[in-house]
Amino acid sequence: MNNKEKLENAIKNCWDDNESNEFNIDNPVVRLHEPTFNADEIIAFTNQMLTTRVTMGEKVKEFEKKYCNKYSYGHGVSNNSGSSANLLMLSVLTSKLTKDNLKKGDEIILPALTWSTTVWPVIQMGLVPVYVDCDLNTFNMDSNKIEDAISEKTRAIFSVPIYGNPCEMDDILSICKKHNLMLIEDCCESMGAKFKDKYVGSFGRIASFSFYYSHHITTLEGGICVTNDHDLAEMMRIVRAHGWVRQVENREKWTNLYKDFDPKFLFVNDGYNLRITEPQAAMGLLQIDKIDGFIKSRQNNAKKYFAELESLSDFFSFQITTKNAENTHFGFPMILKNDDFFTRNEICEFLNKNGIETRPIIAGNLARQPANDLFEHRVSGKLNNSDHIMDNGFSVGVHQSLSGDAINYVTGKIKEFISLRVK
Ligand SMILES: Cc1ncc(COP(=O)(O)O)c(C=O)c1O
């Protein structure tokens, strides 16, 4: 056996030595998430380290290509998180080098119920977020409320499919068309989800995804922006790496414009360092092969939860998948309808005591978070549904490794709690 084989075997053995995360009724633990990677990815990561080619290069390009091929996206520009992907999109869309660029003070319509870093990059680019309430069934921004939010300053809609559930894209696209608005998609929770057989991320000018540890697949931290616009993709390659032209596909376009500069050290825009690394891309390449299986498991798990909990609809409402859409279930959310018998915190405490992890629904109503007071923003209408979900919602894990026994345990504990509280 050569050293490489010995190393790979050692990694496999160490992985097998890990404490099992299989559900055990004698010591029940049901986490919100379990890793999507195993010894295969650790070996790929380690082997990439051993090549010493670690900073962004050919593996990253291969990873971007494979992700785009899988979902028929035109161009992919990966980076170091879903938050960075949002920052990169907004940064490029506001660049003076981008055609029809967004300008300081322009308003961007987005859902109040979302994650913080949907909103912060909007603010960071000098744009003004306009919060719209969500629909209580789908949890997505209510498309019937979008037109009321439009002002003379509105330039774009930032749509966010929440918890794997696609937005009503026909409505959103027709509003964009009618009012000449750009569509930007934050798909960080919704990899592989479809509306009318078209994948989320392919409806707008540009879209983001996250490969954070608890998402559908992971590169530990990581994200990607996708677009069919080659110029935007090239701009993202520039902004991702220092404002530098080094990693664009068509470097001559820029070096011919600025012949007096060293072509390797030409900066044409402001920028960041948002790069992902080669070992992460090496593990990501393996993860892409596993996405379909992971998504199937999440969908089957959500079905099992529904089947077991449907009878509790006097107490809870559940996320309803958008019509003509396929949901890829980021978590299993439940909203307590009222606190006549118990509160959200009481049931969560009971579940937590019994080894079942719970969490709030994303960041709740972002317009209520203290950070929001520091910045210019606008609220369109009332945000009652987002408040209701923030105050009464929680979710449990629906991840790829959840067993039928674990789901039965969770649903059994929910029913037990109700029988204790409702006489
Ligand atoms: C809607 C949404 N946008 C952006 C992000 C940020 O992704 P990341 O955690 O990879 O930075 C998340 C994270 O879960 C998210 O849910």
The ligand as an SDF file (V2000), in Angstrom:
LIG
                    3D

 16 16  0  0  0  0  0  0  0  0999 V2000
  -32.0360   33.7010    2.3620 C   0  0  0  0  0  0  0  0  0  0  0  0
  -30.5840   33.6480    2.7530 C   0  0  0  0  0  0  0  0  0  0  0  0
  -29.7220   34.5030    2.1650 N   0  0  0  0  0  0  0  0  0  0  0  0
  -28.4140   34.4910    2.4690 C   0  0  0  0  0  0  0  0  0  0  0  0
  -27.8910   33.6060    3.3780 C   0  0  0  0  0  0  0  0  0  0  0  0
  -26.4390   33.6540    3.7060 C   0  0  0  0  0  0  0  0  0  0  0  0
  -25.7340   32.4890    3.3830 O   0  0  0  0  0  0  0  0  0  0  0  0
  -24.3740   32.1360    4.1510 P   0  0  0  0  0  0  0  0  0  0  0  0
  -24.7310   31.6010    5.4760 O   0  0  0  0  0  0  0  0  0  0  0  0
  -23.7210   31.1150    3.2680 O   0  0  0  0  0  0  0  0  0  0  0  0
  -23.5830   33.3730    4.2440 O   0  0  0  0  0  0  0  0  0  0  0  0
  -28.7400   32.6990    4.0230 C   0  0  0  0  0  0  0  0  0  0  0  0
  -28.2120   31.7440    5.0060 C   0  0  0  0  0  0  0  0  0  0  0  0
  -28.7830   30.7790    5.3740 O   0  0  0  0  0  0  0  0  0  0  0  0
  -30.1280   32.7180    3.7070 C   0  0  0  0  0  0  0  0  0  0  0  0
  -30.9850   31.9020    4.3320 O   0  0  0  0  0  0  0  0  0  0  0  0
  1  2  1  0
  2  3  1  0
  2 15  2  0
  3  4  2  0
  4  5  1  0
  5  6  1  0
  5 12  2  0
  6  7  1  0
  7  8  1  0
  8  9  2  0
  8 10  1  0
  8 11  1  0
 12 13  1  0
 12 15  1  0
 13 14  2  0
 15 16  1  0
M  END
$$$$
